[in-house]
Amino acid sequence: MSDAVIKVENLSKKYVISHQTNVRGGHGTLRDAITDGFRSVSKRFTRQSNVDPSHEEFWALNDVSFEIKQGDRVAIIGRNGAGKSTLLKILSRITEPTRGRIIIEGRVASLLEVGTGFHAELTGRENIFLNGAILGMSKQEIKRKFDEIVAFSEVEKFLDTPVKRYSSGMYVRLAFAVAAHLEPEILIVDEVLAVGDMEFQQKCLGKMESVANEGRTVIFVSHNMSAVQKLCERSILLRSGKLISEGETKEIVKDYLSYLTKTAEDPFGDNPERSGSGEIRLTGAELLNSDGIPTTHPVSGENITVALEYETSTEVRGFDVIMTIYNHLGVAVTNLNTRVSGFAIQPDMKGRVYCEIENLPLPFGEYRIAAAIQYNGRNADHFPTLLVFEITASRFFSTFQSPDIQYSTALVAHSWRSESIVRSESLVY
């Protein structure tokens, strides 16, 4: 008999996406609406086509199967849109699969996003008891854990305040404390922990580790490969809704990061990781050294420039460019953002944008740059991996040396000094 507490068998989830069919632009007139309605009815009666061009089927998950045993610490990894959140929602019984089935043995506590599981009008205290009741715990069981939950969440001062008045950080701290302390057999945690500060994230990782050591099961989703490798012994890699591989975390993370690097070899070709609404598209990208020459091996401590080319399919008023530099573990080292920098792009139908980084403050190691163009509050174009580079030389310090990437995520200009301390040998009577 299998000792699996979660069985996922041929799981698939389909969504139907609606598209705007008014190609005239702007707002349709009453005449347009009547005409479109007549055409719709006409197609229905004449059966001209079995395909509705205004709707598209999207398979968020496609024939996914795996098992998780009691006490396992499993990471679900993959790019945005890979199907991770959909899988967790199905495991948490928030949504139903289109095909396939799941079998779960035990109580499940989920922390998927800020707002899930709490009633906004209730206080923190009331939500603790509500969540415990949902998990099937008695009032006495909840009371026994109550003080521990409050201490972990650090929101005692606001315990009798409706949670709708909490900051996102306070909300997540209490939500995680409830999910982790009310003794579920299975704990599911999404990337939501990124909302908390670094100290709280470390605290949560420690708690999840202790939960697993107690024989309970942890399922963890994160883009932080360092946290994944620290917490999880086993990982499952999803890509475009399909299970690509599963096994020892170290090997799965290696495959995942290797794939991200390969997409940068020809990011503008057939790139399944690319996404966006398409009003503005990147058409070229280069990393230039201090002499303006394209390079894949910039020198830390020297100036570099990221040069991007773009074109627009329509007249646009303005847009933002956002880039994130990640290290070899998938940890974001820095974010470069035109809006945050206060730089306004005056767009043309075709143009270039340059981002100059002074005294590149990165240690030896491999890096990748993700890039996105945001227009009207959404991604018009997005590359999880646009450029990759490796730093093997440094001029940041006068010694031309640099720590390796495993010892540092950034270089900081600093200086040292020393002084002698003369101790008095005189005695006071």
DRENTIZA-425919 format. One record per residue (C-alpha): residue number from 0; x, y, z. Coordinates in Angstrom, 2 decimals, padded with zeros to 5 digits. Example, Ala and Ser with C-alpha at 12.3 -4.5 7.8 and 13.67 -1.06 7.14 Angstrom:
2
sedren: 0, u: 012.30, v: -004.50, w: 007.80
sedren: 1, u: 013.67, v: -001.06, w: 007.14
END
This chain:
429
sedren: 0, u: 000.00, v: 000.00, w: 000.00
sedren: 1, u: 001.34, v: 003.44, w: -000.97
sedren: 2, u: 002.31, v: 005.80, w: 001.86
sedren: 3, u: 001.59, v: 008.89, w: -000.29
sedren: 4, u: -000.52, v: 011.61, w: 001.33
sedren: 5, u: -001.04, v: 013.39, w: -002.01
sedren: 6, u: -001.69, v: 011.62, w: -005.31
sedren: 7, u: -002.09, v: 013.70, w: -008.46
sedren: 8, u: -003.27, v: 011.66, w: -011.45
sedren: 9, u: -003.43, v: 013.05, w: -015.01
sedren: 10, u: -004.41, v: 016.48, w: -013.72
sedren: 11, u: -005.46, v: 019.11, w: -016.29
sedren: 12, u: -007.06, v: 022.52, w: -015.93
sedren: 13, u: -008.55, v: 024.51, w: -018.81
sedren: 14, u: -009.52, v: 028.17, w: -018.83
sedren: 15, u: -011.44, v: 029.92, w: -021.60
sedren: 16, u: -009.98, v: 033.33, w: -022.44
sedren: 17, u: -012.27, v: 035.95, w: -024.00
sedren: 18, u: -010.83, v: 038.30, w: -026.64
sedren: 19, u: -012.13, v: 041.68, w: -027.74
sedren: 20, u: -013.49, v: 041.19, w: -031.26
sedren: 21, u: -014.20, v: 044.85, w: -032.03
sedren: 22, u: -011.44, v: 045.59, w: -034.55
sedren: 23, u: -012.78, v: 049.04, w: -035.40
sedren: 24, u: -010.94, v: 050.53, w: -032.45
sedren: 25, u: -012.37, v: 052.69, w: -029.71
sedren: 26, u: -015.95, v: 052.20, w: -028.53
sedren: 27, u: -018.36, v: 050.42, w: -030.86
sedren: 28, u: -021.53, v: 052.19, w: -031.97
sedren: 29, u: -025.06, v: 050.86, w: -031.58
sedren: 30, u: -024.98, v: 049.96, w: -035.28
sedren: 31, u: -021.75, v: 047.96, w: -034.73
sedren: 32, u: -023.31, v: 046.09, w: -031.81
sedren: 33, u: -026.42, v: 045.20, w: -033.83
sedren: 34, u: -024.27, v: 044.08, w: -036.78
sedren: 35, u: -022.00, v: 041.94, w: -034.59
sedren: 36, u: -025.02, v: 040.43, w: -032.88
sedren: 37, u: -026.62, v: 039.56, w: -036.23
sedren: 38, u: -023.40, v: 037.91, w: -037.42
sedren: 39, u: -023.22, v: 035.88, w: -034.21
sedren: 40, u: -026.79, v: 034.62, w: -034.63
sedren: 41, u: -026.21, v: 033.95, w: -038.33
sedren: 42, u: -023.15, v: 031.79, w: -037.59
sedren: 43, u: -025.11, v: 029.85, w: -035.01
sedren: 44, u: -027.84, v: 028.94, w: -037.47
sedren: 45, u: -025.69, v: 028.37, w: -040.56
sedren: 46, u: -022.94, v: 026.52, w: -038.66
sedren: 47, u: -020.27, v: 028.28, w: -040.71
sedren: 48, u: -017.63, v: 027.48, w: -038.13
sedren: 49, u: -017.17, v: 025.37, w: -035.04
sedren: 50, u: -014.52, v: 027.77, w: -033.68
sedren: 51, u: -015.42, v: 030.97, w: -031.87
sedren: 52, u: -012.63, v: 033.49, w: -032.63
sedren: 53, u: -013.57, v: 035.58, w: -029.58
sedren: 54, u: -012.63, v: 032.75, w: -027.19
sedren: 55, u: -009.43, v: 030.78, w: -026.72
sedren: 56, u: -008.78, v: 027.66, w: -024.69
sedren: 57, u: -005.80, v: 027.88, w: -022.35
sedren: 58, u: -004.53, v: 024.78, w: -020.53
sedren: 59, u: -002.90, v: 026.01, w: -017.31
sedren: 60, u: -002.12, v: 022.36, w: -016.43
sedren: 61, u: -001.87, v: 019.49, w: -018.88
sedren: 62, u: -001.73, v: 015.84, w: -017.78
sedren: 63, u: 000.30, v: 016.31, w: -014.58
sedren: 64, u: 000.92, v: 013.29, w: -012.32
sedren: 65, u: 003.03, v: 012.86, w: -009.17
sedren: 66, u: 002.95, v: 011.62, w: -005.56
sedren: 67, u: 004.06, v: 013.24, w: -002.31
sedren: 68, u: 004.73, v: 011.17, w: 000.80
sedren: 69, u: 004.14, v: 012.10, w: 004.41
sedren: 70, u: 006.89, v: 014.33, w: 005.79
sedren: 71, u: 008.18, v: 015.32, w: 002.35
sedren: 72, u: 009.37, v: 018.88, w: 001.76
sedren: 73, u: 008.60, v: 019.52, w: -001.91
sedren: 74, u: 009.17, v: 022.65, w: -003.98
sedren: 75, u: 007.13, v: 023.47, w: -007.08
sedren: 76, u: 009.30, v: 025.60, w: -009.35
sedren: 77, u: 008.94, v: 027.17, w: -012.78
sedren: 78, u: 008.54, v: 030.51, w: -014.49
sedren: 79, u: 005.46, v: 032.73, w: -014.22
sedren: 80, u: 002.65, v: 031.05, w: -016.14
sedren: 81, u: 004.09, v: 027.57, w: -015.66
sedren: 82, u: 000.99, v: 026.42, w: -013.74
sedren: 83, u: 002.30, v: 026.55, w: -010.17
sedren: 84, u: -000.46, v: 028.68, w: -008.66
sedren: 85, u: -003.16, v: 026.75, w: -010.52
sedren: 86, u: -001.79, v: 023.49, w: -009.12
sedren: 87, u: -001.77, v: 024.86, w: -005.57
sedren: 88, u: -005.34, v: 026.14, w: -005.90
sedren: 89, u: -006.49, v: 022.68, w: -006.97
sedren: 90, u: -004.57, v: 021.04, w: -004.10
sedren: 91, u: -006.17, v: 023.55, w: -001.72
sedren: 92, u: -009.67, v: 022.77, w: -003.09
sedren: 93, u: -010.11, v: 026.38, w: -004.22
sedren: 94, u: -010.75, v: 025.37, w: -007.83
sedren: 95, u: -011.71, v: 022.13, w: -009.55
sedren: 96, u: -009.66, v: 020.35, w: -012.24
sedren: 97, u: -010.98, v: 019.97, w: -015.77
sedren: 98, u: -009.64, v: 016.42, w: -016.02
sedren: 99, u: -007.85, v: 014.01, w: -013.72
sedren: 100, u: -008.09, v: 013.74, w: -009.96
sedren: 101, u: -006.27, v: 014.35, w: -006.70
sedren: 102, u: -006.35, v: 012.25, w: -003.54
sedren: 103, u: -005.31, v: 013.98, w: -000.30
sedren: 104, u: -004.98, v: 012.30, w: 003.10
sedren: 105, u: -004.99, v: 014.83, w: 005.94
sedren: 106, u: -005.85, v: 018.40, w: 006.85
sedren: 107, u: -004.51, v: 021.06, w: 004.48
sedren: 108, u: -003.57, v: 024.62, w: 005.48
sedren: 109, u: -002.78, v: 026.97, w: 002.58
sedren: 110, u: -001.17, v: 030.37, w: 002.33
sedren: 111, u: -001.49, v: 031.26, w: -001.35
sedren: 112, u: -001.89, v: 035.02, w: -001.54
sedren: 113, u: -002.61, v: 037.99, w: 000.68
sedren: 114, u: -006.34, v: 037.86, w: 001.34
sedren: 115, u: -006.85, v: 034.11, w: 001.06
sedren: 116, u: -008.48, v: 032.46, w: 004.07
sedren: 117, u: -009.20, v: 035.55, w: 006.18
sedren: 118, u: -012.47, v: 037.45, w: 006.53
sedren: 119, u: -011.61, v: 041.14, w: 006.09
sedren: 120, u: -014.30, v: 042.40, w: 008.50
sedren: 121, u: -013.21, v: 040.13, w: 011.36
sedren: 122, u: -010.41, v: 040.91, w: 013.79
sedren: 123, u: -007.11, v: 039.06, w: 013.93
sedren: 124, u: -008.32, v: 037.19, w: 017.01
sedren: 125, u: -011.58, v: 036.14, w: 015.33
sedren: 126, u: -009.78, v: 035.01, w: 012.19
sedren: 127, u: -007.50, v: 032.74, w: 014.20
sedren: 128, u: -010.52, v: 030.91, w: 015.61
sedren: 129, u: -012.30, v: 030.91, w: 012.23
sedren: 130, u: -009.33, v: 029.33, w: 010.45
sedren: 131, u: -008.92, v: 026.76, w: 013.18
sedren: 132, u: -012.59, v: 025.80, w: 012.88
sedren: 133, u: -012.22, v: 025.47, w: 009.10
sedren: 134, u: -009.33, v: 023.07, w: 009.72
sedren: 135, u: -011.61, v: 021.01, w: 011.97
sedren: 136, u: -009.98, v: 021.95, w: 015.27
sedren: 137, u: -011.89, v: 022.36, w: 018.51
sedren: 138, u: -011.97, v: 025.65, w: 020.40
sedren: 139, u: -009.75, v: 024.16, w: 023.10
sedren: 140, u: -007.15, v: 023.09, w: 020.53
sedren: 141, u: -007.07, v: 026.59, w: 019.07
sedren: 142, u: -006.76, v: 028.18, w: 022.52
sedren: 143, u: -003.81, v: 025.91, w: 023.26
sedren: 144, u: -001.97, v: 027.30, w: 020.21
sedren: 145, u: -003.28, v: 030.86, w: 020.46
sedren: 146, u: -000.42, v: 032.50, w: 022.39
sedren: 147, u: 002.18, v: 030.82, w: 020.21
sedren: 148, u: 000.46, v: 032.11, w: 017.05
sedren: 149, u: 000.27, v: 035.67, w: 018.38
sedren: 150, u: 003.91, v: 035.65, w: 019.51
sedren: 151, u: 005.11, v: 034.39, w: 016.12
sedren: 152, u: 003.05, v: 036.91, w: 014.13
sedren: 153, u: 004.10, v: 039.91, w: 016.27
sedren: 154, u: 000.69, v: 041.60, w: 015.82
sedren: 155, u: -000.48, v: 041.43, w: 019.45
sedren: 156, u: -001.09, v: 045.20, w: 019.56
sedren: 157, u: -003.56, v: 044.94, w: 016.65
sedren: 158, u: -005.14, v: 041.61, w: 017.55
sedren: 159, u: -008.61, v: 043.11, w: 018.03
sedren: 160, u: -008.44, v: 045.27, w: 014.89
sedren: 161, u: -010.25, v: 044.14, w: 011.69
sedren: 162, u: -007.63, v: 042.61, w: 009.38
sedren: 163, u: -008.77, v: 044.85, w: 006.52
sedren: 164, u: -006.85, v: 047.61, w: 008.32
sedren: 165, u: -003.61, v: 045.55, w: 008.46
sedren: 166, u: -000.65, v: 046.32, w: 006.25
sedren: 167, u: 000.27, v: 043.55, w: 003.80
sedren: 168, u: 003.23, v: 042.61, w: 006.03
sedren: 169, u: 001.07, v: 042.30, w: 009.16
sedren: 170, u: -001.53, v: 040.33, w: 007.21
sedren: 171, u: 001.03, v: 037.82, w: 005.92
sedren: 172, u: 002.68, v: 037.42, w: 009.35
sedren: 173, u: -000.62, v: 036.51, w: 010.99
sedren: 174, u: -001.80, v: 034.37, w: 008.06
sedren: 175, u: 001.41, v: 032.34, w: 008.07
sedren: 176, u: 001.38, v: 031.98, w: 011.85
sedren: 177, u: -002.16, v: 030.60, w: 011.73
sedren: 178, u: -001.43, v: 028.26, w: 008.81
sedren: 179, u: 001.76, v: 026.87, w: 010.34
sedren: 180, u: 000.70, v: 026.56, w: 014.00
sedren: 181, u: -002.78, v: 025.06, w: 013.78
sedren: 182, u: -001.24, v: 021.64, w: 013.17
sedren: 183, u: -002.23, v: 020.81, w: 009.57
sedren: 184, u: -000.93, v: 017.53, w: 008.19
sedren: 185, u: -000.11, v: 019.35, w: 004.93
sedren: 186, u: 001.15, v: 022.95, w: 004.73
sedren: 187, u: 001.05, v: 024.72, w: 001.34
sedren: 188, u: 002.91, v: 028.03, w: 001.02
sedren: 189, u: 003.12, v: 030.16, w: -002.14
sedren: 190, u: 005.48, v: 033.03, w: -003.03
sedren: 191, u: 003.43, v: 035.25, w: -000.72
sedren: 192, u: 006.29, v: 035.15, w: 001.83
sedren: 193, u: 008.12, v: 037.63, w: -000.40
sedren: 194, u: 005.84, v: 040.31, w: 001.09
sedren: 195, u: 007.52, v: 039.99, w: 004.48
sedren: 196, u: 010.89, v: 041.40, w: 005.48
sedren: 197, u: 014.07, v: 039.33, w: 005.38
sedren: 198, u: 014.01, v: 038.53, w: 009.11
sedren: 199, u: 010.44, v: 037.27, w: 008.89
sedren: 200, u: 011.21, v: 035.18, w: 005.78
sedren: 201, u: 014.02, v: 033.43, w: 007.66
sedren: 202, u: 011.66, v: 032.89, w: 010.59
sedren: 203, u: 009.08, v: 031.31, w: 008.26
sedren: 204, u: 011.63, v: 029.04, w: 006.64
sedren: 205, u: 012.71, v: 027.87, w: 010.07
sedren: 206, u: 009.12, v: 027.16, w: 011.05
sedren: 207, u: 008.43, v: 025.21, w: 007.85
sedren: 208, u: 011.54, v: 023.16, w: 008.51
sedren: 209, u: 010.37, v: 022.35, w: 012.03
sedren: 210, u: 006.89, v: 021.46, w: 010.70
sedren: 211, u: 008.50, v: 018.98, w: 008.29
sedren: 212, u: 010.71, v: 017.56, w: 011.06
sedren: 213, u: 007.52, v: 016.80, w: 012.99
sedren: 214, u: 006.49, v: 014.46, w: 010.17
sedren: 215, u: 004.12, v: 016.85, w: 008.45
sedren: 216, u: 004.24, v: 017.62, w: 004.72
sedren: 217, u: 005.31, v: 020.96, w: 003.23
sedren: 218, u: 004.70, v: 022.13, w: -000.35
sedren: 219, u: 006.57, v: 025.33, w: -001.16
sedren: 220, u: 006.49, v: 027.59, w: -004.23
sedren: 221, u: 009.19, v: 030.23, w: -004.64
sedren: 222, u: 011.38, v: 031.91, w: -007.25
sedren: 223, u: 014.14, v: 032.10, w: -004.65
sedren: 224, u: 016.26, v: 029.07, w: -005.48
sedren: 225, u: 018.41, v: 029.63, w: -002.39
sedren: 226, u: 015.35, v: 029.23, w: -000.13
sedren: 227, u: 014.15, v: 026.24, w: -002.16
sedren: 228, u: 017.47, v: 024.43, w: -001.80
sedren: 229, u: 017.66, v: 025.22, w: 001.90
sedren: 230, u: 014.17, v: 023.92, w: 002.72
sedren: 231, u: 013.21, v: 021.25, w: 000.18
sedren: 232, u: 014.77, v: 017.85, w: -000.43
sedren: 233, u: 012.69, v: 017.24, w: -003.56
sedren: 234, u: 011.39, v: 019.50, w: -006.33
sedren: 235, u: 008.92, v: 019.38, w: -009.21
sedren: 236, u: 009.59, v: 021.48, w: -012.32
sedren: 237, u: 006.63, v: 022.81, w: -014.34
sedren: 238, u: 006.81, v: 024.47, w: -017.72
sedren: 239, u: 003.82, v: 025.71, w: -019.71
sedren: 240, u: 001.47, v: 023.58, w: -017.61
sedren: 241, u: 003.41, v: 020.34, w: -018.02
sedren: 242, u: 005.56, v: 018.42, w: -015.54
sedren: 243, u: 009.07, v: 018.49, w: -016.99
sedren: 244, u: 011.00, v: 016.69, w: -014.26
sedren: 245, u: 010.99, v: 015.80, w: -010.57
sedren: 246, u: 013.67, v: 014.59, w: -008.20
sedren: 247, u: 016.44, v: 015.82, w: -005.92
sedren: 248, u: 016.19, v: 019.58, w: -005.51
sedren: 249, u: 019.81, v: 020.28, w: -006.36
sedren: 250, u: 019.50, v: 018.61, w: -009.77
sedren: 251, u: 016.07, v: 020.08, w: -010.60
sedren: 252, u: 017.23, v: 023.61, w: -009.74
sedren: 253, u: 020.32, v: 023.08, w: -011.90
sedren: 254, u: 018.14, v: 022.00, w: -014.86
sedren: 255, u: 015.79, v: 024.94, w: -014.32
sedren: 256, u: 018.54, v: 027.57, w: -014.22
sedren: 257, u: 020.26, v: 025.94, w: -017.20
sedren: 258, u: 017.05, v: 026.25, w: -019.20
sedren: 259, u: 016.73, v: 029.93, w: -018.30
sedren: 260, u: 020.27, v: 030.50, w: -019.55
sedren: 261, u: 019.57, v: 028.72, w: -022.85
sedren: 262, u: 016.57, v: 030.96, w: -023.61
sedren: 263, u: 018.99, v: 033.91, w: -023.66
sedren: 264, u: 020.92, v: 032.40, w: -026.59
sedren: 265, u: 018.13, v: 033.53, w: -028.93
sedren: 266, u: 015.54, v: 035.35, w: -026.80
sedren: 267, u: 013.83, v: 036.90, w: -029.82
sedren: 268, u: 013.37, v: 033.58, w: -031.62
sedren: 269, u: 010.88, v: 030.90, w: -030.70
sedren: 270, u: 010.82, v: 031.68, w: -026.97
sedren: 271, u: 007.99, v: 029.99, w: -025.02
sedren: 272, u: 008.93, v: 032.01, w: -021.92
sedren: 273, u: 008.22, v: 035.34, w: -023.60
sedren: 274, u: 004.86, v: 036.97, w: -022.82
sedren: 275, u: 003.02, v: 040.28, w: -023.02
sedren: 276, u: 000.14, v: 042.16, w: -024.62
sedren: 277, u: 002.26, v: 043.25, w: -027.59
sedren: 278, u: 001.68, v: 047.01, w: -028.00
sedren: 279, u: 005.44, v: 047.49, w: -027.51
sedren: 280, u: 008.00, v: 044.78, w: -028.26
sedren: 281, u: 011.71, v: 044.52, w: -027.56
sedren: 282, u: 013.64, v: 043.78, w: -030.76
sedren: 283, u: 017.23, v: 043.81, w: -029.53
sedren: 284, u: 019.38, v: 043.76, w: -026.40
sedren: 285, u: 023.10, v: 044.11, w: -025.72
sedren: 286, u: 025.38, v: 044.43, w: -022.73
sedren: 287, u: 028.14, v: 047.00, w: -023.44
sedren: 288, u: 031.41, v: 047.45, w: -021.56
sedren: 289, u: 032.92, v: 050.82, w: -020.60
sedren: 290, u: 034.22, v: 051.24, w: -024.18
sedren: 291, u: 030.77, v: 050.64, w: -025.68
sedren: 292, u: 031.72, v: 047.18, w: -027.00
sedren: 293, u: 029.24, v: 044.27, w: -026.62
sedren: 294, u: 030.37, v: 041.80, w: -023.94
sedren: 295, u: 029.24, v: 038.74, w: -022.02
sedren: 296, u: 032.05, v: 039.16, w: -019.44
sedren: 297, u: 031.80, v: 042.63, w: -017.91
sedren: 298, u: 034.32, v: 043.68, w: -015.27
sedren: 299, u: 033.00, v: 044.51, w: -011.80
sedren: 300, u: 033.92, v: 048.02, w: -010.76
sedren: 301, u: 033.69, v: 049.32, w: -014.34
sedren: 302, u: 030.74, v: 051.09, w: -015.95
sedren: 303, u: 028.45, v: 048.97, w: -018.12
sedren: 304, u: 025.39, v: 049.76, w: -020.23
sedren: 305, u: 022.35, v: 047.68, w: -021.08
sedren: 306, u: 021.09, v: 048.76, w: -024.52
sedren: 307, u: 017.55, v: 047.83, w: -025.54
sedren: 308, u: 015.80, v: 048.34, w: -028.88
sedren: 309, u: 012.02, v: 048.48, w: -029.16
sedren: 310, u: 009.23, v: 049.10, w: -031.63
sedren: 311, u: 005.56, v: 049.87, w: -031.16
sedren: 312, u: 002.55, v: 048.55, w: -033.06
sedren: 313, u: 000.45, v: 051.58, w: -032.22
sedren: 314, u: 000.87, v: 055.12, w: -030.97
sedren: 315, u: 001.73, v: 055.01, w: -027.27
sedren: 316, u: 001.90, v: 057.81, w: -024.74
sedren: 317, u: 004.70, v: 056.44, w: -022.61
sedren: 318, u: 005.94, v: 053.26, w: -020.98
sedren: 319, u: 008.32, v: 051.95, w: -018.33
sedren: 320, u: 011.27, v: 049.59, w: -018.68
sedren: 321, u: 012.00, v: 047.27, w: -015.77
sedren: 322, u: 015.02, v: 044.99, w: -015.48
sedren: 323, u: 016.04, v: 042.64, w: -012.68
sedren: 324, u: 019.49, v: 041.10, w: -012.28
sedren: 325, u: 019.47, v: 037.59, w: -010.76
sedren: 326, u: 022.42, v: 035.59, w: -009.46
sedren: 327, u: 023.06, v: 031.89, w: -010.11
sedren: 328, u: 020.53, v: 030.85, w: -007.42
sedren: 329, u: 017.71, v: 032.91, w: -008.87
sedren: 330, u: 017.98, v: 035.53, w: -006.11
sedren: 331, u: 017.20, v: 039.07, w: -007.28
sedren: 332, u: 020.31, v: 041.19, w: -006.74
sedren: 333, u: 018.86, v: 044.50, w: -007.92
sedren: 334, u: 015.94, v: 046.02, w: -009.80
sedren: 335, u: 016.40, v: 048.73, w: -012.43
sedren: 336, u: 013.22, v: 050.69, w: -013.13
sedren: 337, u: 012.66, v: 053.82, w: -015.23
sedren: 338, u: 009.64, v: 054.87, w: -013.13
sedren: 339, u: 011.47, v: 054.50, w: -009.81
sedren: 340, u: 014.49, v: 056.33, w: -011.27
sedren: 341, u: 012.26, v: 059.19, w: -012.41
sedren: 342, u: 013.15, v: 058.77, w: -016.09
sedren: 343, u: 010.33, v: 059.39, w: -018.59
sedren: 344, u: 010.69, v: 057.74, w: -021.99
sedren: 345, u: 009.52, v: 059.79, w: -024.98
sedren: 346, u: 008.46, v: 056.92, w: -027.24
sedren: 347, u: 008.89, v: 056.64, w: -031.01
sedren: 348, u: 007.65, v: 053.91, w: -033.32
sedren: 349, u: 011.19, v: 052.53, w: -033.08
sedren: 350, u: 013.77, v: 053.52, w: -030.52
sedren: 351, u: 016.51, v: 052.63, w: -028.07
sedren: 352, u: 016.72, v: 052.82, w: -024.30
sedren: 353, u: 020.03, v: 052.75, w: -022.43
sedren: 354, u: 020.55, v: 051.88, w: -018.77
sedren: 355, u: 024.00, v: 052.83, w: -017.49
sedren: 356, u: 025.30, v: 051.15, w: -014.34
sedren: 357, u: 028.24, v: 052.85, w: -012.67
sedren: 358, u: 031.02, v: 050.82, w: -011.03
sedren: 359, u: 029.22, v: 047.48, w: -011.45
sedren: 360, u: 029.05, v: 046.25, w: -007.82
sedren: 361, u: 028.78, v: 042.49, w: -008.36
sedren: 362, u: 031.16, v: 039.72, w: -007.24
sedren: 363, u: 032.55, v: 036.93, w: -009.43
sedren: 364, u: 029.85, v: 034.62, w: -010.79
sedren: 365, u: 027.10, v: 034.06, w: -013.37
sedren: 366, u: 024.07, v: 036.33, w: -013.73
sedren: 367, u: 020.99, v: 036.81, w: -015.89
sedren: 368, u: 018.86, v: 039.85, w: -016.67
sedren: 369, u: 015.08, v: 039.67, w: -016.86
sedren: 370, u: 013.36, v: 042.55, w: -018.66
sedren: 371, u: 009.84, v: 043.86, w: -019.12
sedren: 372, u: 008.14, v: 046.79, w: -020.81
sedren: 373, u: 005.10, v: 047.97, w: -018.87
sedren: 374, u: 002.36, v: 049.93, w: -020.61
sedren: 375, u: -000.93, v: 050.97, w: -019.03
sedren: 376, u: -000.12, v: 048.98, w: -015.89
sedren: 377, u: 000.57, v: 045.63, w: -017.58
sedren: 378, u: 003.43, v: 043.86, w: -019.33
sedren: 379, u: 003.51, v: 044.68, w: -023.03
sedren: 380, u: 006.60, v: 042.47, w: -023.37
sedren: 381, u: 008.35, v: 040.29, w: -020.81
sedren: 382, u: 011.51, v: 038.14, w: -020.90
sedren: 383, u: 012.32, v: 036.03, w: -017.82
sedren: 384, u: 015.83, v: 035.79, w: -019.30
sedren: 385, u: 016.97, v: 038.40, w: -021.82
sedren: 386, u: 020.74, v: 038.51, w: -021.26
sedren: 387, u: 023.26, v: 036.36, w: -019.39
sedren: 388, u: 026.74, v: 037.34, w: -018.33
sedren: 389, u: 029.62, v: 036.17, w: -016.17
sedren: 390, u: 032.01, v: 038.23, w: -014.08
sedren: 391, u: 035.53, v: 036.82, w: -013.91
sedren: 392, u: 037.54, v: 040.03, w: -013.43
sedren: 393, u: 037.22, v: 042.93, w: -011.03
sedren: 394, u: 038.43, v: 046.51, w: -010.66
sedren: 395, u: 036.06, v: 047.30, w: -007.80
sedren: 396, u: 038.85, v: 047.10, w: -005.23
sedren: 397, u: 042.46, v: 048.20, w: -005.73
sedren: 398, u: 043.58, v: 044.58, w: -005.25
sedren: 399, u: 041.57, v: 043.56, w: -008.37
sedren: 400, u: 040.13, v: 040.77, w: -006.24
sedren: 401, u: 036.50, v: 039.93, w: -005.47
sedren: 402, u: 034.67, v: 037.41, w: -003.28
sedren: 403, u: 032.88, v: 034.66, w: -005.16
sedren: 404, u: 029.14, v: 034.88, w: -005.58
sedren: 405, u: 028.43, v: 032.33, w: -002.82
sedren: 406, u: 029.92, v: 034.69, w: -000.24
sedren: 407, u: 028.26, v: 037.90, w: -001.37
sedren: 408, u: 025.36, v: 039.20, w: -003.46
sedren: 409, u: 026.80, v: 042.71, w: -003.90
sedren: 410, u: 030.04, v: 044.62, w: -003.49
sedren: 411, u: 030.07, v: 047.64, w: -001.17
sedren: 412, u: 032.71, v: 050.39, w: -001.34
sedren: 413, u: 034.35, v: 050.63, w: 002.04
sedren: 414, u: 037.58, v: 051.44, w: 003.85
sedren: 415, u: 039.43, v: 050.13, w: 006.87
sedren: 416, u: 041.41, v: 051.80, w: 009.63
sedren: 417, u: 043.06, v: 050.68, w: 012.83
sedren: 418, u: 044.44, v: 052.26, w: 015.96
sedren: 419, u: 046.43, v: 051.26, w: 019.00
sedren: 420, u: 044.82, v: 051.06, w: 022.39
sedren: 421, u: 047.24, v: 051.94, w: 025.19
sedren: 422, u: 046.17, v: 050.45, w: 028.50
sedren: 423, u: 047.07, v: 052.30, w: 031.66
sedren: 424, u: 048.93, v: 050.14, w: 034.18
sedren: 425, u: 048.48, v: 052.62, w: 037.04
sedren: 426, u: 046.46, v: 051.52, w: 040.02
sedren: 427, u: 043.97, v: 053.65, w: 041.85
sedren: 428, u: 043.78, v: 053.36, w: 045.69
END
